[in-house]
């Protein structure tokens, strides 16, 4: 089918908004430059639009407007609080999701009247949701937090912690985010010194994910060199067959259910000739949630089978912000802690000798947190598909 400017623009808009739905670092949020987090209600945070959002007490009824936000709620054990969510193939892997109330339409936009009727205490809104829709929900007296788009796995980590704070499940969110970060660190360290194979991420319809996306961050952590960079694609865009052939990828990664790129030129690339095509779970790779580490592992093992054979993931090695109520001041302490932010987003505490009070910044231990596929449907069938 011939691509029109309109269909491509619609695809790009959907990709950037519907599928991303991520929670980037925001003012007042745990993580980033903080060693403690306010877990006591009322909690006041600033959302992606710069709006001050106040949650007076622990929510009992939560509506999520994206599969990724739903995934986080399930991972932190807060699924019982979810009364409304996208109910579609992209959330079917979440146990019990089919019994929830669907709150989005065919193109991922919220069904305002349905949401208001559920009387939620908190609405977690993806960045696809229009300002008008958010205003309608707020004018109806609902508390709405609007999220930013994720550009890295570190953003996913922050998203997990923030969601835990907002819904009263911070301790579990801390554990999950620590495992996510420890997994990322373990695989990144294991592959950092090795020669990096070139990788094409084939979303479908010629689209790929660039290095400034959380999918690109997965490729990097797995020890791959993203060929999208050669096409000057930093986020999401169409990569030409000519550039793919020039870059001659060693590996092609394809979300399950999508077609492997083909054609006389593509078929001559190393990836096709050596049968180095790796299929990964479509939902886990395209939803910025804790399960994004699941496709990371097979990717790293495929790219670097020797270097990843003995990887050990230790969540206890990750320092995470603790709730302020859990911090124990000691009158006789003689050291304070300053923090630096490593390149991978990890907060590292360094001790400085001084007279004063010690703050206990304990580390975490315990268990391990877009509409990308719709682009294929849009370009292949000319219709909008439901996605994140």
N, C-alpha and C positions, 0 to 999 in steps of 0.2 A: 504494500500500500504506500502511496506517495505521502511523505511527511509534509504537513503544512506548518507554517510558522505558528499558527494558533495551537496546534496539538503539541508541538514541542514546548512552547511556553507554558501550556497547562501542565505538561509533564514535569517541567522544572519546578513550577510553583508547588505542585503536589509533593515532589521529592523533598523540597526544602522545608516544607511545613508539615504535611501529614505524617511523613515517615520519621522525621527527626524527633519530634516530641521529646526533647530531652531537658534535663534540669541542670543548667550550668551553674557555676558558683554565683551566689547572690549575696547582697548585704545581709548580715545577720545570720548567715547560714554556717553550720558546722563545717570545719575543714578550712582549706585555704591558709590564711594567716592566723588561725585561732587554734588554741590548745584545749579549750573548753567550749561546750555548747550549752545554750539555755534550753533545757528540756522541761521547764516548769511553765505551765499555762498561767496567764495568757502569753502566747508566743507571737512576736512581731517580726515579720520578714518583709523583704522587698522583692517583688516579682520581676519578670523580664521587662515589663512595661514601665518599671519604676514606681509602681503602685505599692503603698504600704498595706500589707495584709495582716490582720490581727486575728488569731484563733484563740477565742476566750477560754475554751476548755477542750479536753480530749474529744475528738470527733468519734461518734458512734456510727454515723451514716456517711459514707464517702462515695462520690461519683468520680470515675476516671474516664477521661475522654480520648484515651489512646491505648493501644495494646501494650506499649512499653511501660506506661504508668501502671497498668494492670499487672504486668509482670513483676514490677517492683513490689506492689502490695502483696502478691502471692509469696514472693521470696522472703519478705520480712515477717510473714505469718499474719498479715492483716487482712486476708481475703474475706473474712467473715464481716468486716466492716463495709465491704463494697456492696452497694445496693444497685448501682448502675454502671455500665461499661460498654465498650464496643463488643457486641456478641457476633462474631463472624469467624471465618476460618483462621484468622490471624491470632485469635485468642483461644481457639479450641483446645490447645495443649494445656491450658490451665484448668485443673480439676475443679468442676463445679461452675465453670464460667457460663455454661449453657443455661443454668438456672437463674442467672442474673438478668436484670432488665436492660435491653439494648437502648442506648441513648444517642446513637449517631446515625446519620443517614447514609445514602449510597456513596457520597463523596467525603465522608468523614466529618461533616459539619454536625454540631450538636442539635438535638431535637429539644429545643428550649422548654416547651410545655411539659414534655415528659420528665425532664430533669427537675423542673420546679415542683412537679407533682410528687417526686420522690422525697422531697423535703430533706435534702442532704445537709449535713453540718459543714461539709467541705467538698469543693469541686476542684479536681486537679486537671487543669486545662492545657492541652498541647498548644504549640505555637501556630497551628493551622487555624485555630479558633479565631474568628474575626473579633475586632474590638467591639463591634456592635453587639455580637452575641455575648461577649463577656459582660458588657454594660447591662444587657437585658437581665442576665442572671444576677448581677449585683444589685440592680434596681429592684429585683424581686426579693431582696433581702438575703441572698446566698453569699457565702464566703468563697471566693474563687482565687486560686493561685495559678497564674499563667507562667509556663515554663519557657526557657530558652532552648535553642538547638544544641545538641551535643557535638563537639568537635574532636573528642578524644575519650579514651577509656577513663581517664581521670575525671572527666565530666560525669561519666556514669557512676563513678564512686561517690562523687559529691551528691548526685541525684539520689542515690540510695540513702545516704545519711540524712539529707534534707527531708525526704519523704518520711523516714522514720521519726524525725523530730515532729513533723506536722501532725502525724496520726497517732503519736504516743507509743511508738515501737522502736525507739532509738537504740536501745541495747542490742536488739537483734539486727537492726540495720547496720550497726557498728561492726558486728561480727561478719555479716555478709560482705560489707564493703572491704573489710580487712582481707578476707579471702580473695575477693576480686583483685585487690591491689597486689597482694602477695603472689597470686598466679601470674599477673601481668609482669611483675618484677622478675619472677623466676624464669619465665620464658624469654624475656628481653635480655636478661643477663646471660642465659645459656646460648643465645644466638648472636650476641653482640660482636664477638670476635671472629665469626665465621664469614666466609664469602657469601654474599647475598644473591640468591637466584632472583631473576626478574619475574614479576607476577602481574598478570592481568586479572582484575576482578570483573567478571562479565555479568552485569545485572540484567541484560536483555535489551533489545532494541538499540544496541550500540552504546548504551550507557555504561559508565564505570564510576567508581568512587575514588576521589583524589586523596592526597596525603592529609589534608586538613579536614578530615571526617573521622568519626569513630571507627568506621570500617577500615579506612586507611591506617589508623592507629593499630588495628588488629594485624594488618599485613606487616607493618613495621615491627611490632612486638614479636611476630612469628619469624622474623628474620628475613623478610622478603623486600625486594626493591620494586616499588609500585611504578609500573610503566605509565600510569596516568600523568606523572610529573613531566614526562617527555612531551606530552601534548598540552602542557600548561594548564592542566585541569587540577585545580586545588581542592574543589569540593565535589560537585557532581556534574557530569557532562558527557557528551557523545565523543568517543574516541574513534578516529577513522581507521579503516583496515590498513591503510598505508602506513600509519604510525605503528600499529600493532606489528605489522610485518617487519618494519625497520627495527623495532625493539626486540623482536623475536623472543617472546616470553618463554621462560623455562617452565612456568606453571600457569595454568588457567584455573581460577577458582570460580565455581558456579553455584548459586543458590539452588537447592533442590527444587525441581519443577520447572527450571529454566533450561533453555536450549544451549548447547555448546556452540560457540561461534564456529562457522564453517565457511567454506569457499575455497577456490583454487589456491589463493595466496595464503589464507589462514591455515589451510591444511598442511602447508609446508613448514610451519613454525615448529620449534623444538618441542613445545608442550604437546602438540597434536602428534608429532612423529614419535615421541617417546611415551605417549599415552600418559602424560603427566597432567591430568585433569582431575581436580578434586571437587567433589560436591559437598556442600555444607548446609546445615539446617537453615532454611530460608528465614524463619522467624527469629532465630537467635542471632544471626548475622545482621539482620536489618532492623532489629529493635534494640535501642540503646538501654539495655538492662543488664543485670548481673550474669545472665546466661550467655552473654557475648563471649565469655571465656571458654565456652564449650566448643565453638568453631576455632578459637585460637589454638587450642591444644592439637587437633589433628593437622592444622596448617603448619605449625612449627615442626611437628614430627615428620611431616612430608618433606618440608624444605630442608630440615637438618636432622635426619634420623639418628645420626651418631651423637650429636651434641645434646639432644633432648632425652636420651635414653634413661638418664638417672636424675631427672629433675625432681626436686623436693619442694613442695609449697608449704611455707610456714607462716600462717596468719599472725602468730605471736611476734613475728619480726617487724610488724607494721605498727607504727604509732598512730593512734586515731584520737580525735578530740573526745574527751569524756564529758558527761553531764556535769554542770557546775555543782550540783548537789552531791556528786560523788567525789569531789576534790577535797582532800583533807589538809587544812593548813596546820603547820607545826610551828610552835612559838620559838623553838631553838634552832631552826634551820639556818644554814649559812650559805645557801646557794640559790640562785634563781636561774630560770631557763630562758634562753632566747631561741628562736627557731629560724631555720632557713628552709626555703622551698627548693627541693631538688628538681632537676629537669623533668623527671617523670611524675611530678606532682606530689611526691612524698614529703610530708613535713618531718624534719629532723630537728630534734631538740639538742642544744649544746649548753653545757653547764658553765655559768660564770660565777666565780666566787664573790660573795657579797654578804653583808649583814642584813638579815631580814627574815622573811617567811618563805618556806619551801612550799611549792605547789606540786601535789602528786599528779603527774601526768602518766597514768598507767597505760600499758599497751594492751592490745586486744588479742584474745585467743578464742578459738571456737570454729564452727563451720562456716564454709564460704557463703550476687544480683544479676520503615517508612513507606513510606508508601513506595518503596523502591520497586516492588514487583508490579505496582499499578502502571508504571511507565511502559512496561511491556504490553499490558493490555491496551493502554492508550494509543501507542504507536501501531500495535498490531490489529486492533479492532476499532479504534477511533472512538471508544467510549471510555468514560471514567470508571475506574475500578475502586473497590473499597480497599483501603490500606490503613497504615498507622495513623 
